[in-house]
Amino acid sequence: MTVSSDACTVGEADRAVIERQLGRPPRGLRAVAARDAAGEPTVVQTNPKLEDGTPFPTLYYLTSPRLVALVSRLESEGLMREMTDRLAEDPELAERYRRAHEAYLAERDAIEPLGTDVSAGGMPDRVKCLHVHVAHALAAGPGVNPFGDEALELIEHRRPPEAEA
């Protein structure tokens, strides 16, 4: 899976693709944070507040229908529960996850502080939404979000050979 993690301004063509991917107009759209090998958006960065001022703590949002479906499958298999259990058993993993949470907050607060330490996806105490972690991993790059990286690795290993074409 090839992605670019350079956030860029959202043009009308990207906006149209994102709306098609989501099946609705995007809310709080700020930038494209990652793209697939074909150049289509896979992750968007959202503003910390929606247009009406409502706080929106999810900084990165997964838009690729294919990735959303693959991540949903991992969630339905109980991966989030297993990941959360591992936080209690592995202090090093818990520390890496806490650092991912802090990085997420720092990125969001650099745009607009919300005055809260709530990030997204259950960080830093549990894994609540794997989609957020995959989006964060794609946007921030490898090594930032351990559970996003792990989910992407699982997805990559499950891809059938014909998906490479």
Helices and strands as residue ranges (DSSP letters): E 8-9, H 12-22, E 29-35, E 41-46, E 60-62, H 65-76, H 79-89, H 91-111, H 130-140, H 146-158, G 161-164
